[in-house]
Amino acid sequence: MADITWEEPFCAEGASCYRIGVDVEGNSYIAVAGSEDRYLTDSGEALRQLIRDIKAGKADHLL
C-alpha cells in the first residue's frame, strides 16, 4: 500500500465523511473515512481539476 498522508475528514450533516490524501509521488487519493484501505486514486492534477470543477458548479446537478 502507498504511503498516503490523509487530510482530516470532510463531513456533511449525517452523511459519510470523505478523506483526501496524497503520496510523495504526487498521486491523490479519495476514500470514505474509516475505509482508507479502499481508495480511488489519480494524479494530483486530476484532483485539482475535480476540485475546480466542483467549485465552478459542474456537479450541482448531483445535489
Steps between C-alpha positions, in 0.01 A plus 500: 500500500621852421625727777202740500473818705127545571328832570241526775160363386252725318157425646148613418201489732422135570687387188813306431830670562756508219876528529743634244864399506823527303820300476860606441469424128222758453210256472167590661260277689134523607341258748209473739626569853560168673551320168830656396621158382242524215583820316467660159829634365608728217758770433525813712397704195184290461407577863566872449278500190224311685504762776496787247206343316303446821564861605382615156167322551551217253377244755202699630259271315604223743373693803 
